[in-house]
Amino acid sequence: MSGIDDILPPADDADGAGRPDGSAGGRSRRDDRADRDASRPRRPIWKRKRLWIPVGVIGVLVIGTAVSAALILPRVDTVQSELRDALPLSDQVQTALLAGDIGTAKTGAAELRDHTAKAAEAADDGVLGAYEWIPFVGPNLHAARVLAATSDRLATDVVTPATEVSLSAFTPVLGRIDLDGIRSLGQTVDTASDGLAGARAELDTIDRDSLWAQVADDVDLMDDTLTSTEATASTFREVTGILPDLLGADGARNYLLMFQNNAEVRSTGGNPAALVLLTVEDGSVRIAKQASSNDFPRNVRQGDVPDETVRLIEPRSDRFEQNITMFPDFPTSGALAKSYWEANIGDRVDGVLSFDPIALSYLLEATGPITLSTGDELNAQNAVPTLLGAVYSQYPDYLAQDRYFASAAGTIFAKLVTDTPPVVPLVTAIDRAIDERRLLLWSTVPEEQALIEGGPLSGALPDDNTDQTAIGLYFNDIGSGSKMSYYLRSASRIQAETCGDTTTYTVSVDMTSIAPLDAATSLPRYVTGLDGKAKGRQFDDLLVYGPVGSTVTGWSTAADLTTEEARGTDMGRGMIRIRTELAPQDTKTVEVTFTMPASDDAGPLEVRHTPLVRPLESDITQVPCSTGG
């Protein structure tokens, strides 16, 4: 049997003795080093440097994030809650100002300013700004800080000064408008405009591409608020800037007031048969003279309207006072009215003001009813049907009708300047009339006219397509002498199609007579017409204008008694004049096509049209290119 020495190597085998190859019994230096390491005491894991370097970094970040969150979140929460509480107060102040309740407006403004100040303080103590460098989060913190600062600036520099404004400065007291009050209002508006400019500059520092959705929505809301307020301030600044001069601050002014009768339709409203001369001096307004179309010569050319324009509009448009509003451009009509008056009546005319019975009904909502020299009462409800219909049965004589219209125009303005109607209803009525282009103004003073141009008060189409791409639809009764336009109803459909470098506009216009079938016998003779044409029918010219730079490329209709009278270019726009004849309860549709070079810079498409008795509805659509171009 073998002994233990046969199994185990001898103790001195470390030197290689007894091994065939002389090696050290299978041990390596790595094994020896492992044995030495194993014999040393092991360092606890929490003392190891290579672990704690990354753990330390992570820990610092975690703690830093926690500390940052503890600093940031309460401030963001304060900003949000304070601005949320401020929002309804802003609406409250606006409502109170419009209602003339200055006390409530001031109280609301003080509360509003308290909330926005707290929001601004929370956002601007240096904490949020210190973290704006952090990617992703930083731009949103900056936006929150700017929103708070902008809100506080608006509350302090815009809303609070606005509570010192009284719209009563625009209303006459005992026949006079307070010009000093208007100037003071202008100074307040200038201060507010400076505040708006500062708020806009702050808002423009926000990087909107890096915002979270909710923050982006808040920024967009503030942007919309600023844009709306800037537009209002701009309007007030212009009005308060020119109104003192318009009201005779530097000497007496004469304004010719035209009362347009929509029952005998014209491009800017209707037959301007009734005229009133208003003299204004140092804010005081009085009626100086009255006249009617019968005070002017007939078939005598007035003014200096170009021959081509007259041909396109109607050959008699500058030969009869009743036709001067056939032009779709109210400055042209205003200049003609001035020429007619000065040549035949004699007074200097510094400007022309126009309104119609529908605008009159709006004013009567503010002033209350008026009693005419005839003893008749006009109110907001009966003004339109009376002035455009019943008057012809009550006063068959056209001279009596003219006196009636002149009395209506003069009485309402006398009431406006001698009484003190409620401010808000009056401003609302005037604004509505201007928006519908039923109240128009032209001034002979270039600086004043420059401020009027471009807005609805001007009664003119835009000079270019930058802000709006305007289509014009206008109607003219072509001399039947009837008042059948009271029964005219119209609608339009506009399609815009861009293919390659060309845009095509297709304009469809519906014209309907809602007169009774027996109009020829049931309506007064003065309504159905005096010149021997078929009674009860409507004879109108439809003027269709394309955008600036357009050309008429064609027109079509399935209707009879519809003919082209003229086409060409007027005011830089392609236009066409189409004559129509409408029987009672008849509808005719005309379609006109315009083309022009396509443009990415053109403003939105809109329709400008004659202010008819009934609203003209328009449907505007952008259609894809039918040829795939």
VEXTI-37090 format. One record per residue (C-alpha): residue in three letters; y, z, x. Coordinates in steps of 0.05 Angstrom, whole numbers, plus 5000, padded with zeros to 4 digits. Example, Ala and Ser with C-alpha at 12.3 -4.5 7.8 and 13.67 -1.06 7.14 Angstrom:
// residues 2
Ala491051565246;Ser497951435273;
END
This chain:
// residues 629
Met500050005000;Ser506849895023;Gly511450495036;Ile518650575015;Asp520950285081;Asp517649635062;Ile522349585001;Leu529049845027;Pro532449585090;Pro533650055147;Ala540150455146;Asp543050085206;Asp542149405174;Ala549749345171;Asp549849035240;Gly545348465219;Ala538948735249;Gly532648585212;Arg535547965175;Pro532747305192;Asp539746985194;Gly543147585225;Ser548047655165;Ala550648325139;Gly545748425082;Gly549347945030;Arg556248325027;Ser562747935032;Arg569848145049;Arg571748064976;Asp566248564959;Asp568849045011;Arg576048974984;Ala573549094913;Asp570049724936;Arg576349974970;Asp580649824908;Ala575550174864;Ser575850794907;Arg583450854895;Pro586251204833;Arg588350674778;Arg595850654757;Pro596850764682;Ile598450114644;Trp605250374624;Lys607250414697;Arg605749694713;Lys611949284732;Arg609048614712;Leu608048854641;Trp614649204631;Ile619148634654;Pro617548194593;Val616648784547;Gly623449034569;Val626648374554;Ile623448344485;Gly625349054472;Val632548934490;Leu632648334444;Val629548724387;Ile634249304396;Gly640148834405;Thr638248454343;Ala637649094304;Val644249344330;Ser647448654316;Ala644648644246;Ala647149354235;Leu654049124256;Ile654248434222;Leu650748524156;Pro655349054126;Arg661448634144;Val658448004114;Asp656548394052;Thr663648654046;Val666547954053;Gln661847684000;Ser662948243950;Glu670548263958;Leu671247513951;Arg666447523892;Asp670948033858;Ala677147633875;Leu674846993843;Pro675947173769;Leu682647483786;Ser685046813812;Asp683446493745;Gln686747083709;Val693246983748;Gln693346233735;Thr692246343660;Ala697746873657;Leu702646423694;Leu701345843647;Ala702346313588;Gly708846563617;Asp706047273623;Ile709247453690;Gly707448193685;Thr699948053678;Ala700447523733;Lys703548013782;Thr698448553767;Gly692748063777;Ala695847803841;Ala696348503869;Glu689048633854;Leu687147963882;Arg690948103946;Asp687448783953;His680548453951;Thr682247883998;Ala685548374047;Lys679148784050;Ala675048164060;Ala679647924116;Glu679548614149;Ala671948634149;Ala671447934177;Asp676847984230;Asp675648644266;Gly672548274325;Val665148384308;Leu663647724272;Gly667747354323;Ala663747654380;Tyr657347354354;Glu659946654337;Trp657146384402;Ile649946484378;Pro646645824359;Phe644845714287;Val647846384264;Gly654646324297;Pro657645754257;Asn655946114193;Leu659246754217;His665446344236;Ala665446024167;Ala665046714133;Arg670846954176;Val675046334160;Leu673546374085;Ala675947094084;Ala682246934123;Thr683746314081;Ser682846704016;Asp687547244041;Arg692746724062;Leu692446393994;Ala693147063958;Thr699047274002;Asp702746614014;Val701146213952;Val698946643892;Thr703747213902;Pro710046773909;Ala707646383848;Thr708347013806;Glu715846983818;Val716046293785;Ser717846203713;Leu716445533681;Ser722145683633;Ala726645363686;Phe724344703658;Thr726344853586;Pro733444763560;Val737345353533;Leu743145183486;Gly742744463508;Arg742644593583;Ile737144623636;Asp738445133691;Leu738944723755;Asp739545343799;Gly732945583770;Ile729644923788;Arg732344953859;Ser729745663866;Leu723045433841;Gly723144883893;Gln724245393949;Thr718245793924;Val713945163923;Asp716145013995;Thr713845704017;Ala707245613981;Ser706344934013;Asp707045244082;Gly701645734064;Leu697145184040;Ala698144794105;Gly696045414145;Ala689945514101;Arg687944784109;Ala688544834185;Glu683945444185;Leu678745114141;Asp678644504185;Thr676044924244;Ile669245004209;Asp663444584235;Arg660444394168;Asp654344044197;Ser651544714222;Leu652245124158;Trp646945424114;Ala646745134044;Gln649945734010;Val655445784062;Ala656645034057;Asp657345093982;Asp662545643990;Val666445224040;Asp666244623993;Leu668845063937;Met674645293980;Asp676044574000;Asp676244363927;Thr680844943911;Leu685544763967;Thr685544023949;Ser687244173876;Thr692644673895;Glu695544203947;Ala696143653894;Thr699544123845;Ala704344383898;Ser705943663919;Thr707643473848;Phe712044093838;Arg715443963905;Glu717143253885;Val719443443815;Thr723744023837;Gly726543583893;Ile729143023848;Leu730143373781;Pro737043673796;Asp739842983813;Leu736242663754;Leu739643183709;Gly746643033734;Ala747643543789;Asp752143043826;Gly755342733766;Ala753742463697;Arg747642023688;Asn746041553630;Tyr738841463609;Leu736540943559;Leu730941223516;Met726240703487;Phe721840873428;Gln715840413432;Asn712440243366;Asn704940173379;Ala703939853310;Glu706839223342;Val703139263407;Arg706239113475;Ser703339193546;Thr706539873559;Gly706040103486;Gly709739733432;Asn715939403406;Pro721939793434;Ala726239683372;Ala729640373372;Leu734140573431;Val738041213446;Leu742941313503;Leu742542013533;Thr748142273577;Val746142833625;Glu751043233667;Asp749843883706;Gly743543993665;Ser746743883597;Val743643343554;Arg747042993494;Ile745842373453;Ala751441883468;Lys749541253428;Gln744040943387;Ala742040213377;Ser736439773352;Ser733739083369;Asn738538783318;Asp744338963363;Phe742238453415;Pro742437693416;Arg736037313404;Asn733036773448;Val737836913504;Arg734837013573;Gln736537663607;Gly735137953676;Asp732137603736;Val724637603723;Pro721337033763;Asp719636413722;Glu712336453742;Thr711737173718;Val714936973651;Arg710036393644;Leu704036843657;Ile706237403610;Glu709336993552;Pro714936483554;Arg719336903506;Ser718237563543;Asp725337583572;Arg729037263514;Phe728337793460;Glu729638533467;Gln723338673426;Asn719238333480;Ile721638683543;Thr715539153543;Met710738563545;Phe710538633620;Pro704939083646;Asp709839333699;Phe714639843669;Pro719739783725;Thr720539053703;Ser721439273631;Gly726339813653;Ala730639323691;Leu730738853631;Ala732739423584;Lys738439603631;Ser740638873632;Tyr740438813556;Trp744339453545;Glu749739353597;Ala750838633577;Asn751338763502;Ile753039503491;Gly757039633555;Asp755040313582;Arg752240393652;Val744740543653;Asp742040973709;Gly734841003686;Val730140833628;Leu725541323593;Ser720141103544;Phe715541453495;Asp711641283432;Pro709741613366;Ile703341893394;Ala707242243450;Leu712142473396;Ser706342803359;Tyr704543183423;Leu711643433430;Leu711743653357;Glu705744093372;Ala710244473419;Thr716844453381;Gly714344513309;Pro716544033253;Ile723143673251;Thr727343443192;Leu730342743197;Ser737042523171;Thr733242213112;Gly730542893093;Asp723442713113;Glu719543223154;Leu715443003214;Asn710143453244;Ala704443373294;Gln699643173239;Asn703642653200;Ala708042343255;Val703241783275;Pro701041553205;Thr708241613180;Leu711741253237;Leu706440713245;Gly704540613173;Ala707640973114;Val714840833135;Tyr713940093119;Ser712140253047;Gln717640773040;Tyr723040333073;Pro721739593061;Asp728339393093;Tyr727639303168;Leu734639573182;Ala732740213146;Gln726440243187;Asp730440183251;Arg734940753229;Tyr728841163213;Phe725841063282;Ala732441203316;Ser733141843275;Ala726142063295;Ala727441943369;Gly734342273368;Thr732242873326;Ile726243063369;Phe730543043433;Ala736143423399;Lys731043953382;Leu728343963452;Val735144063484;Thr738244543433;Asp732244983417;Thr727845343467;Pro720645133452;Pro714845543482;Val714045343555;Val706445253559;Pro705544813497;Leu711544393518;Val709044293589;Thr702044143562;Ala704743623513;Ile708943283567;Asp703243283616;Arg698542973565;Ala703542433547;Ile704642263620;Asp697142253634;Glu696041753577;Arg702041343602;Arg705741443537;Leu711641763573;Leu714641313626;Leu720741333672;Trp724440843715;Ser730441013758;Thr735740563789;Val736241043848;Pro731340783902;Glu729741473930;Glu728041743861;Gln724041133842;Ala720041183906;Leu717741883884;Ile716041633814;Glu711941033839;Gly704541133846;Gly703941643790;Pro702541543716;Leu709841653700;Ser711540993734;Gly707740543685;Ala705940083742;Leu699439833773;Pro698040063845;Asp700539613901;Asp693739613935;Asn686539853927;Thr686840433975;Asp686941013926;Gln684440653864;Thr681439973851;Ala684939853785;Ile683139363731;Gly688739233680;Leu687639103605;Tyr693938973565;Phe695438733494;Asn701538373465;Asp702838193393;Ile705137473402;Gly710537423350;Ser707437483281;Gly712538033266;Ser706838453237;Lys705139173248;Met697639043245;Ser696439333315;Tyr695840003280;Tyr688939753262;Leu686939513331;Arg681139843366;Ser678539643435;Ala673239813486;Ser671439543554;Arg665639493602;Ile666639373676;Gln661139183725;Ala662239143800;Glu657138763842;Thr657538683918;Cys653338143951;Gly654638044025;Asp662137954037;Thr664037863964;Thr665038343906;Thr664838073835;Tyr667938443777;Thr665638273707;Val670438533654;Ser668138533581;Val673238713527;Asp671738833454;Met677338773403;Thr676239003332;Ser680739003271;Ile679239613228;Ala684239383174;Pro681639373102;Leu678538713080;Asp684038623029;Ala689538773080;Ala693238133061;Thr694738412992;Ser693839162998;Leu698539283056;Pro706239213055;Arg709038533072;Tyr712738813133;Val706039063160;Thr702038413149;Gly707437973179;Leu713737583163;Asp713236913198;Gly708436543152;Lys702036663192;Ala695636873157;Lys696937553126;Gly692838143148;Arg690537823213;Gln692238043283;Phe694937533334;Asp694737833403;Asp694837613475;Leu689837973519;Leu692138033592;Val686538193641;Tyr688438373713;Gly683538423770;Pro684338863833;Val689538683886;Gly687038073924;Ser682337833869;Thr681837143837;Val679836963766;Thr673436543772;Gly671836463699;Trp671736733628;Ser667536643566;Thr667036843494;Ala662536693434;Ala668436783387;Asp672636253354;Leu680236233352;Thr680336493424;Thr683936073477;Glu686436113548;Glu694036103551;Ala695436223626;Arg692236453690;Gly694736573761;Thr696937123808;Asp701637683787;Met703338293829;Gly698138063880;Arg692638073828;Gly688737523795;Met690237523720;Ile688837123657;Arg692137113588;Ile687536983529;Arg690036903457;Thr685837193401;Glu686137203325;Leu682637773289;Ala681137793215;Pro680238473181;Gln673638803201;Asp672538263254;Thr670338393327;Lys671237923385;Thr668837993456;Val671837663517;Glu668737673587;Val672737533650;Thr670137483721;Phe674037633784;Thr671837563857;Met674837833921;Pro672738013992;Ala668438633995;Ser671439264026;Asp668539934045;Asp675540244043;Ala677140093970;Gly678440683924;Pro674340833862;Leu674440333804;Glu678640523744;Val681740193683;Arg689240183667;His690839963597;Thr695939923541;Pro696640603506;Leu693940403438;Val694140813374;Arg686740963385;Pro683641123453;Leu680740533492;Glu674040743519;Ser671640433584;Asp664640423616;Ile664640283691;Thr658240143730;Gln656339923800;Val650439453797;Pro645939233855;Cys646538533882;Ser642638073836;Thr641237573892;Gly638738113941;Gly644537983989;
END
